[in-house]
Amino acid sequence: MQIIVSDDLYLSPFTDEDIPGLLDCLNRPEIIDNLLTLPFPYTRNNAELFLSHNAELFDKYGLHLNYAIRLMKNHALIGSIGLQLYNEMHRKHRAKVGYYLLPQFQGKGIMTRCLNTFTLWALHTFKPARISATIFIHNIASEKVALKCGYILEATLLKYYKKNGQYIDTKLYTIYNE
């Protein structure tokens, strides 16, 4: 299934052919520094595990939750956007979104268009009461994207994550399903 973002962008499920693109994206410090749980360096085995996990999610939900951001003209992988659904009884009403984009495509409104389209799709499809994005406090560009897409700053969480032995303050942005 594809999600059309605009006449020049679309979202589609990851495939085995995306492994080189994933390795390119996720072996860049400027991307990985803003992501919490991915290993660095990111290996072919990591990419294969990611694809396998995506297949398991598809089997569970009947829809893909993680999408490649692609250029319409050549289908190039330029980033990713994904949704984490919570299954625990007390958290079933919420979801979490995450995203990244290759540096050469940043600052052009691409991620804003992708996040806006993906958020609307996720709110309609899964009907969570809320979708949140936890954004490292130093990631100003991602904060601006979230705000442009209607997310509101809900909290600043001090020492919320720990990565590479360092505590990271995080901002929690949320959009509500009306």
QUIHUNOR-V994498 format. One record per residue. PHI is phi as a letter, one per 30 degrees, with the letter a starting at -180 (999 if undefined). NEAR is the number of other C-alpha atoms within 10 Angstrom. D_CENTER is the distance of its C-alpha to the mean C-alpha in Angstrom with 2 decimals. Layout:
[[PHI,NEAR,D_CENTER] [PHI,NEAR,D_CENTER]]
This chain:
[[999,9,17.19] [c,11,15.91] [c,16,14.45] [d,16,16.32] [c,19,14.83] [a,13,18.06] [d,9,20.98] [b,13,19.26] [b,19,15.64] [a,21,14.26] [c,25,11.48] [b,19,12.91] [d,20,12.71] [d,20,12.92] [b,14,16.61] [e,11,18.92] [d,8,19.49] [d,17,16.02] [e,20,17.04] [d,13,18.57] [d,16,15.61] [d,24,13.31] [d,16,16.22] [d,14,16.50] [d,22,12.99] [c,23,12.80] [c,16,16.40] [c,15,16.12] [e,12,16.77] [d,12,15.32] [c,16,11.77] [d,18,12.41] [d,15,14.19] [c,17,11.20] [c,17,9.45] [d,15,11.52] [c,8,12.36] [d,12,12.43] [d,12,16.02] [b,13,17.62] [d,13,19.11] [c,17,16.72] [c,16,19.23] [e,13,19.85] [d,10,20.31] [d,17,16.83] [d,19,15.46] [d,16,17.97] [d,12,17.04] [d,16,13.36] [d,19,14.87] [d,14,17.36] [d,13,14.99] [d,20,13.25] [d,18,16.89] [d,13,17.73] [d,17,15.07] [d,15,16.42] [d,11,19.88] [d,10,19.21] [c,11,17.64] [i,10,18.96] [b,15,15.71] [d,20,12.63] [c,18,9.45] [c,24,7.31] [b,24,8.11] [d,26,9.37] [c,28,9.88] [b,20,13.66] [d,17,16.75] [d,15,19.25] [d,9,22.22] [b,8,21.60] [i,15,18.47] [d,14,17.16] [d,24,13.69] [b,22,12.40] [l,25,8.67] [b,23,5.63] [b,21,3.20] [a,19,3.95] [b,20,6.51] [c,15,8.96] [c,19,12.44] [c,14,15.29] [c,11,18.62] [d,8,21.01] [e,7,23.55] [d,8,23.05] [b,11,19.26] [d,12,19.02] [d,16,18.76] [b,19,15.33] [b,22,11.64] [b,17,8.65] [c,21,5.26] [b,17,2.66] [a,21,2.64] [a,21,6.08] [b,19,9.26] [e,17,12.66] [e,13,15.10] [d,8,17.58] [c,12,15.40] [d,14,14.46] [i,12,16.76] [c,9,17.44] [i,11,15.59] [d,19,13.26] [d,24,9.94] [d,19,11.97] [d,18,13.09] [d,24,9.86] [d,21,8.40] [d,18,11.98] [d,18,12.51] [d,21,9.55] [d,22,10.55] [d,13,14.11] [d,13,13.67] [d,19,12.11] [d,18,14.85] [d,11,17.45] [d,10,16.65] [c,14,16.08] [h,17,17.91] [d,20,16.53] [d,14,18.52] [a,16,15.56] [b,23,11.80] [c,22,10.99] [b,23,8.79] [c,23,10.57] [c,24,10.94] [e,22,13.53] [d,17,16.66] [d,13,17.15] [c,13,13.93] [d,11,15.76] [d,12,13.91] [d,21,10.63] [d,21,13.18] [d,12,14.90] [d,20,12.04] [e,23,11.52] [d,15,15.33] [d,15,15.87] [c,18,13.90] [j,14,16.14] [d,22,14.40] [c,17,17.20] [d,17,17.67] [c,12,18.78] [a,12,19.60] [c,16,19.74] [c,16,19.64] [d,12,21.95] [h,11,21.64] [d,13,18.81] [b,15,17.36] [b,11,19.38] [b,11,18.27] [h,8,20.95] [i,7,23.60] [c,9,22.50] [d,12,21.56] [b,19,18.68] [d,17,18.91] [b,20,15.84] [c,21,15.48] [c,18,14.40] [c,22,13.46] [b,22,14.03] [b,20,14.85] [c,15,17.54] [d,15,18.57] [d,8,22.02]]
